[in-house]
Amino acid sequence: AYDALPEGVRNYISAAMPMNVINIKSEFNFNPSRQAYQALSVPTLAIHGDRTSASSKAMSRLISDAIPGARVSAIAGARHSLISTHSEDVAAAIRRWTQDPG
């Protein structure tokens, strides 16, 4: 699958890998309570691909259920790396949401 990606996307993934490793490691120590999410008062849009894993979809739903006023958007045909494969659809979802964040 990696080899099928456009060269620019592969270059981006390779360049971003060190930071991604740091981010993933830090996530294992990040365990906020539901109350912490419920205390947020910022507009929130959780986006996932409709072909992503069940756990990613569940995370979007859990986040949107916990943060007051948050919404979920599913990008048709997208998997986990939707920002790389469906960037125009993600941008359109964000654009629609910013015009009516709820």
N, C-alpha and C positions, 0 to 999 in steps of 0.2 A: 504494500500500500504506500509506503514512504517513497519508493522509487517512482510511483505514478504521480506524485505531487509535482506541481510546477517548480522549476529551479529556485525561483524567488522564495517560495514557501519553504522549501527544504533549507535554503540558506538562513531564513529567519528562524526556523526551528533549531538549527545548529547553533546559531548565535545566542538564542534565548535559553539554551539548555542549562548553563550554569545557574542562572537566576531561577529557572523552573525547579531545579533540584533544591535550592534554598527554600523556595516557597513550599514545596511538598514537605520537606522536613519540618518546616515551621507549623504546617497544618496539623501535624500529629500532636502538637502541644497546644493547639487552639481548640478550646472546648467551652464556648460561651453558653450560658444558661438560656433557656427559653425566655426568661424574664429580661435578660439583656437585649434580646431581639425585640421584645415587646416594648422596651423603653425607647427604641429608635423612633425618631420623628422626621425621617427624611424620605422623600419619594423613592420608591424601590421597584425595579422591574427585574424579575428573575427570568432569564432566557435559557432555553435548552432546545436541542434538536428533537424532533418527534421520532427519530430513529436512534437516539442515544440509549444508553443503558437505563434500566429501570431505576437504578440507584441515583443517577443524575436527575432523572425526572422527579424522583421522590425528594431530593434535596431542594429542587426549585419549589415544589409544593410546600415543603416544611418551612422554608424561608418565607414564602409569601403568606402562609398561614400565621406565622409568628410576628411578622412586622406589620403593624397597623397600616392599612391602605395599600400594601404591596400587591403587585399583580404578576402573573406569569404569562409568558409568551412562548409558544412552541413554534419552531421554524420547520416548515414542511421539508422532508427529505434530508434533514441535517442529522449528523451524528455528533460525537463529542467535540470535534475540532471545527465547529460550525463557523467560527470567526474567520477561519482560513478558507472554508469551502462555500460558505453562504454569506459572505460579508455584506453584500448588498441587501439581502433579506434581513440581516441583523440590524443594519443601519436603518432600514425602513421601519422595523418594529420599534426601534428606539425613537425615531422621528415621530411616529404615530403616538407613542406613549408620552413624549414631551409635550405634544399638543393637547393631550388629555390624560394627565397622570392619575386621575381618579379623584 
